[in-house]
Amino acid sequence: MKTKPKCETLLPWLRANLGKSCLGPLTGTDAKALAAAVQTVELYAYDPSPAVISAFGQIVSRMQPSCQELAYHAIAHVMDWSDRSRIWIAAGLPEFSRRKCAFES
């Protein structure tokens, strides 16, 4: 059985970790940017170049501010929970007040 791409499994993963209504603010454009951001993080996991992290930041910045938190948490879907802040800061994205995921203490 072939594993599905992370961009296909992301939305159910976010619902499981942030609650079933977490995707409410997503528009069509936000959803496409979120999928692209996840694919970019996946590339970054294999090629941690400044250009890739910059691309992640540019993609996320195209999302509504109310949806950008989803991209922050999506980093853990590809990499690890502890990678979220490091990647977010490296991408030059703004700080925000975030909710905790179901598996955070």
Backbone as a printed PyTorch tensor [residue, N CA C, xyz], in Angstrom:
tensor([[[  0.8400,  -1.1740,   0.0000],
         [  0.0000,   0.0000,   0.0000],
         [  0.8880,   1.2420,   0.0000]],

        [[  0.6040,   2.1700,  -0.8930],
         [  1.3810,   3.3930,  -1.0090],
         [  0.8860,   4.4240,   0.0030]],

        [[  1.8280,   5.0950,   0.6430],
         [  1.4960,   6.1380,   1.6010],
         [  1.0090,   7.3700,   0.8660]],

        [[ -0.0590,   7.9940,   1.3850],
         [ -0.5890,   9.2110,   0.7730],
         [  0.3440,  10.3780,   1.0350]],

        [[  0.3800,  11.3350,   0.1190],
         [  1.1870,  12.5420,   0.3530],
         [  0.6830,  13.2950,   1.5830]],

        [[  1.6020,  13.9700,   2.2640],
         [  1.2560,  14.7110,   3.4830],
         [  0.1920,  15.7710,   3.2220]],

        [[  0.2080,  16.3770,   2.0290],
         [ -0.7950,  17.4130,   1.7480],
         [ -2.2010,  16.8180,   1.6600]],

        [[ -2.3230,  15.5140,   1.4110],
         [ -3.6310,  14.8560,   1.3680],
         [ -4.1070,  14.4140,   2.7470]],

        [[ -3.1870,  14.1400,   3.6350],
         [ -3.5660,  13.6740,   4.9710],
         [ -3.5930,  14.8050,   5.9980]],

        [[ -3.2420,  16.0000,   5.5670],
         [ -3.1130,  17.1180,   6.4890],
         [ -4.4180,  17.5410,   7.1510]],

        [[ -5.4780,  17.7170,   6.3840],
         [ -6.7200,  18.2480,   6.9590],
         [ -7.2980,  17.3390,   8.0400]],

        [[ -7.3810,  16.0150,   7.8150],
         [ -7.8400,  15.1530,   8.9080],
         [ -6.9010,  15.2020,  10.1220]],

        [[ -5.6100,  15.3170,   9.8660],
         [ -4.6270,  15.4050,  10.9430],
         [ -4.8440,  16.6730,  11.7620]],

        [[ -5.0630,  17.7950,  11.0890],
         [ -5.3180,  19.0540,  11.7980],
         [ -6.5920,  18.9650,  12.6310]],

        [[ -7.6520,  18.3900,  12.0590],
         [ -8.9150,  18.2290,  12.8110],
         [ -8.6910,  17.3870,  14.0640]],

        [[ -7.9150,  16.3280,  13.9320],
         [ -7.6610,  15.4430,  15.0750],
         [ -6.8460,  16.1430,  16.1610]],

        [[ -5.9920,  17.0760,  15.7700],
         [ -5.1090,  17.7340,  16.7270],
         [ -5.6110,  19.0700,  17.2360]],

        [[ -6.4160,  19.7820,  16.4410],
         [ -6.8740,  21.1200,  16.8300],
         [ -8.3790,  21.2130,  17.0390]],

        [[ -9.0940,  20.1540,  16.7210],
         [-10.5450,  20.1700,  16.8700],
         [-11.2390,  20.2300,  15.5220]],

        [[-12.4420,  19.6890,  15.4740],
         [-13.1170,  19.5390,  14.1820],
         [-13.5010,  20.8550,  13.5220]],

        [[-13.5800,  21.9460,  14.2640],
         [-13.9620,  23.2210,  13.6540],
         [-12.7640,  24.0880,  13.2740]],

        [[-11.5520,  23.5720,  13.4270],
         [-10.3520,  24.3720,  13.1830],
         [-10.2110,  24.8250,  11.7360]],

        [[-10.8250,  24.1220,  10.8090],
         [-10.6650,  24.4550,   9.3880],
         [-11.7130,  25.4450,   8.8920]],

        [[-12.6000,  25.8890,   9.7690],
         [-13.6730,  26.8030,   9.3990],
         [-13.2350,  28.0420,   8.6440]],

        [[-12.1580,  28.7160,   9.0320],
         [-11.7770,  29.9500,   8.3540],
         [-11.1200,  29.7550,   6.9740]],

        [[-10.7640,  28.5160,   6.6210],
         [-10.0540,  28.2880,   5.3540],
         [-10.8990,  28.6460,   4.1340]],

        [[-10.3340,  29.4630,   3.2580],
         [-10.9420,  29.7080,   1.9460],
         [-10.2700,  28.7610,   0.9620]],

        [[-10.7090,  28.7560,  -0.2690],
         [-10.0690,  27.9300,  -1.2880],
         [ -8.6080,  28.2960,  -1.4810]],

        [[ -8.3210,  29.5890,  -1.4780],
         [ -6.9420,  30.0460,  -1.6340],
         [ -6.0970,  29.6260,  -0.4420]],

        [[ -6.6420,  29.7810,   0.7640],
         [ -5.9090,  29.3740,   1.9680],
         [ -5.6130,  27.8780,   1.9410]],

        [[ -6.5630,  27.0880,   1.5170],
         [ -6.3780,  25.6340,   1.4810],
         [ -5.2630,  25.2490,   0.5080]],

        [[ -5.2160,  25.9040,  -0.6270],
         [ -4.1500,  25.6200,  -1.6050],
         [ -2.7920,  26.0600,  -1.0680]],

        [[ -2.7480,  27.2260,  -0.4320],
         [ -1.4930,  27.6990,   0.1520],
         [ -1.0470,  26.7760,   1.2840]],

        [[ -1.9820,  26.3010,   2.0800],
         [ -1.6520,  25.3830,   3.1720],
         [ -1.0590,  24.0850,   2.6180]],

        [[ -1.6570,  23.5470,   1.5650],
         [ -1.1290,  22.3260,   0.9420],
         [  0.2780,  22.5760,   0.3840]],

        [[  0.4810,  23.7200,  -0.2480],
         [  1.8040,  24.0640,  -0.7830],
         [  2.8160,  24.2400,   0.3420]],

        [[  2.3900,  24.8360,   1.4440],
         [  3.2870,  25.0320,   2.5900],
         [  3.7390,  23.6890,   3.1520]],

        [[  2.8230,  22.7340,   3.2290],
         [  3.1680,  21.4070,   3.7390],
         [  4.1570,  20.7180,   2.8050]],

        [[  3.9490,  20.8560,   1.5180],
         [  4.8840,  20.2550,   0.5630],
         [  6.2550,  20.9260,   0.6630]],

        [[  6.2650,  22.2090,   0.9420],
         [  7.5230,  22.9300,   1.0820],
         [  8.2660,  22.4820,   2.3460]],

        [[  7.5350,  22.2560,   3.4290],
         [  8.1650,  21.7400,   4.6500],
         [  8.7270,  20.3460,   4.3910]],

        [[  8.0120,  19.5630,   3.6070],
         [  8.5040,  18.2320,   3.2750],
         [  9.8180,  18.3250,   2.4840]],

        [[  9.9060,  19.2600,   1.5560],
         [ 11.1500,  19.4930,   0.8280],
         [ 12.2410,  19.9570,   1.7890]],

        [[ 11.8890,  20.8530,   2.6970],
         [ 12.8520,  21.3770,   3.6740],
         [ 13.4270,  20.2590,   4.5470]],

        [[ 12.6300,  19.2590,   4.8470],
         [ 13.1080,  18.1300,   5.6460],
         [ 14.2480,  17.3950,   4.9420]],

        [[ 14.2700,  17.4340,   3.6110],
         [ 15.3190,  16.7890,   2.8250],
         [ 16.3870,  17.7680,   2.3520]],

        [[ 16.0230,  19.0300,   2.2020],
         [ 16.9350,  20.0540,   1.7040],
         [ 16.7730,  21.3210,   2.5400]],

        [[ 17.4340,  21.3890,   3.6880],
         [ 17.2450,  22.5310,   4.5890],
         [ 17.9770,  23.8000,   4.1330]],

        [[ 17.6560,  24.2300,   2.9360],
         [ 18.3190,  25.4210,   2.4070],
         [ 17.5220,  26.6800,   2.7510]],

        [[ 18.1980,  27.8110,   2.8350],
         [ 17.5150,  29.0690,   3.0980],
         [ 16.4470,  29.4060,   2.0500]],

        [[ 16.6680,  29.0110,   0.8120],
         [ 15.6920,  29.2940,  -0.2390],
         [ 14.3780,  28.5560,   0.0100]],

        [[ 14.4580,  27.3370,   0.5040],
         [ 13.2520,  26.5510,   0.7650],
         [ 12.4850,  27.1380,   1.9500]],

        [[ 13.1960,  27.5140,   2.9980],
         [ 12.5180,  28.0880,   4.1620],
         [ 11.9170,  29.4390,   3.8120]],

        [[ 12.5770,  30.1870,   2.9410],
         [ 12.0350,  31.4600,   2.4690],
         [ 10.7540,  31.2270,   1.6740]],

        [[ 10.7510,  30.1910,   0.8560],
         [  9.5500,  29.8540,   0.0780],
         [  8.3900,  29.5180,   1.0140]],

        [[  8.6710,  28.7790,   2.0780],
         [  7.6370,  28.4650,   3.0580],
         [  7.0410,  29.7550,   3.6260]],

        [[  7.8960,  30.6710,   4.0200],
         [  7.4270,  31.9380,   4.5720],
         [  6.5850,  32.7310,   3.5850]],

        [[  7.0040,  32.7520,   2.3370],
         [  6.2520,  33.4710,   1.3080],
         [  4.8800,  32.8360,   1.0750]],

        [[  4.8330,  31.5210,   1.0600],
         [  3.5620,  30.8180,   0.8510],
         [  2.6120,  31.0880,   2.0170]],

        [[  3.1010,  30.9430,   3.2300],
         [  2.2560,  31.1490,   4.4110],
         [  1.7540,  32.5900,   4.4700]],

        [[  2.5840,  33.5280,   4.0670],
         [  2.1720,  34.9330,   4.1240],
         [  1.0440,  35.2520,   3.1410]],

        [[  0.7830,  34.3710,   2.1970],
         [ -0.3330,  34.5440,   1.2680],
         [ -1.6550,  34.1030,   1.8800]],

        [[ -1.5950,  33.4440,   3.0250],
         [ -2.8070,  32.9910,   3.7180],
         [ -3.3540,  34.1260,   4.5770]],

        [[ -4.6540,  34.0800,   4.8440],
         [ -5.2390,  35.0290,   5.7920],
         [ -4.5390,  34.8590,   7.1400]],

        [[ -4.3270,  35.9490,   7.8660],
         [ -3.6960,  35.8170,   9.1830],
         [ -4.4150,  34.8210,  10.0990]],

        [[ -5.7220,  34.7390,  10.0000],
         [ -6.4800,  33.8190,  10.8570],
         [ -6.2410,  32.3520,  10.5100]],

        [[ -5.6710,  32.0790,   9.3510],
         [ -5.4190,  30.7010,   8.9230],
         [ -3.9520,  30.2970,   9.0370]],

        [[ -3.0780,  31.2530,   9.2410],
         [ -1.6460,  30.9610,   9.2640],
         [ -1.2560,  30.0030,  10.3860]],

        [[ -1.9970,  30.0290,  11.4750],
         [ -1.7070,  29.1110,  12.5770],
         [ -1.7770,  27.6530,  12.1150]],

        [[ -2.6320,  27.3580,  11.1640],
         [ -2.7400,  25.9910,  10.6560],
         [ -1.4280,  25.5520,  10.0120]],

        [[ -0.7690,  26.4780,   9.3110],
         [  0.5230,  26.1620,   8.6960],
         [  1.5810,  25.9130,   9.7630]],

        [[  1.5110,  26.6750,  10.8480],
         [  2.4460,  26.4750,  11.9650],
         [  2.3220,  25.0470,  12.5030]],

        [[  1.1110,  24.6280,  12.8050],
         [  0.9090,  23.2850,  13.3560],
         [  1.1870,  22.2020,  12.3180]],

        [[  0.9600,  22.5040,  11.0430],
         [  1.1910,  21.5290,   9.9770],
         [  2.6540,  21.1250,   9.8650]],

        [[  3.5490,  21.9660,  10.3310],
         [  4.9770,  21.6150,  10.3230],
         [  5.1910,  20.2890,  11.0490]],

        [[  4.4800,  20.0860,  12.1570],
         [  4.6300,  18.8530,  12.9370],
         [  4.0760,  17.6350,  12.2100]],

        [[  3.1940,  17.8410,  11.2530],
         [  2.6580,  16.7130,  10.4750],
         [  3.7510,  16.1160,   9.5910]],

        [[  4.6940,  16.9450,   9.2020],
         [  5.7810,  16.5060,   8.3300],
         [  7.0370,  16.1860,   9.1280]],

        [[  7.3790,  17.0620,  10.0650],
         [  8.6260,  16.9110,  10.8100],
         [  8.3090,  16.5280,  12.2580]],

        [[  8.6210,  17.3930,  13.2090],
         [  8.3980,  17.0870,  14.6110],
         [  7.7710,  18.2930,  15.2990]],

        [[  7.1430,  18.0510,  16.4390],
         [  6.5140,  19.1370,  17.1900],
         [  7.5260,  20.2320,  17.5120]],

        [[  8.7170,  19.8380,  17.8750],
         [  9.7370,  20.8100,  18.2760],
         [ 10.2740,  21.6340,  17.1110]],

        [[ 10.0160,  21.2350,  15.8900],
         [ 10.5010,  21.9720,  14.7130],
         [  9.6430,  23.1860,  14.3740]],

        [[  8.4380,  23.2410,  14.9150],
         [  7.4990,  24.2920,  14.5120],
         [  8.0540,  25.6940,  14.7270]],

        [[  8.4450,  26.0230,  15.9350],
         [  8.9150,  27.3810,  16.2280],
         [ 10.1830,  27.7190,  15.4550]],

        [[ 11.1000,  26.7770,  15.3940],
         [ 12.3670,  27.0140,  14.6930],
         [ 12.1380,  27.3540,  13.2240]],

        [[ 11.2960,  26.5950,  12.5630],
         [ 11.0210,  26.8290,  11.1430],
         [ 10.2360,  28.1200,  10.9690]],

        [[  9.2620,  28.3550,  11.8170],
         [  8.4360,  29.5580,  11.7370],
         [  9.2990,  30.8170,  11.8280]],

        [[ 10.1910,  30.8300,  12.8030],
         [ 11.0710,  31.9820,  13.0010],
         [ 12.0450,  32.1220,  11.8270]],

        [[ 12.6220,  31.0080,  11.3790],
         [ 13.5590,  31.0450,  10.2540],
         [ 12.8960,  31.5550,   8.9760]],

        [[ 11.5990,  31.3190,   8.8430],
         [ 10.8560,  31.7770,   7.6630],
         [ 10.4740,  33.2470,   7.7610]],

        [[ 10.7620,  33.8660,   8.9080],
         [ 10.4670,  35.2820,   9.0860],
         [  8.9930,  35.5810,   9.2750]],

        [[  8.2600,  34.6010,   9.7790],
         [  6.8210,  34.7800,   9.9840],
         [  6.5470,  35.4030,  11.3470]],

        [[  5.4630,  36.1620,  11.4600],
         [  5.1890,  36.8810,  12.7130],
         [  4.7460,  35.9470,  13.8460]],

        [[  5.0580,  36.3720,  15.0630],
         [  4.5840,  35.6330,  16.2330],
         [  3.0820,  35.8280,  16.3660]],

        [[  2.4320,  34.8880,  17.0070],
         [  0.9940,  34.9640,  17.2260],
         [  0.6470,  34.1560,  18.4610]],

        [[ -0.5270,  34.3830,  18.9690],
         [ -1.0080,  33.6250,  20.1100],
         [ -1.6160,  32.3380,  19.5710]],

        [[ -1.0080,  31.2220,  19.8790],
         [ -1.4640,  29.9580,  19.2850],
         [ -2.1610,  29.0720,  20.3020]],

        [[ -3.0330,  28.2430,  19.7960],
         [ -3.6800,  27.2420,  20.6580],
         [ -2.7990,  26.0060,  20.7080]],

        [[ -2.9910,  25.2110,  21.7210],
         [ -2.2220,  23.9870,  21.8590],
         [ -2.9130,  22.8630,  21.1150]],

        [[ -2.0850,  21.9750,  20.5810],
         [ -2.5990,  20.7790,  19.9380],
         [ -2.9850,  19.7590,  21.0110]],

        [[ -3.7520,  18.7810,  20.6150],
         [ -4.2340,  17.7690,  21.5330],
         [ -3.1010,  17.0170,  22.2320]],

        [[ -1.9420,  16.9010,  21.5800],
         [ -0.8700,  16.1080,  22.1420],
         [  0.2000,  16.9340,  22.8420]],

        [[ -0.0050,  18.2460,  22.9240],
         [  0.9340,  19.0830,  23.6600],
         [  0.5660,  19.1030,  25.1300]],

        [[  1.5860,  19.2070,  25.9660],
         [  1.3030,  19.2510,  27.3960],
         [  1.1390,  20.6850,  27.8690]]])
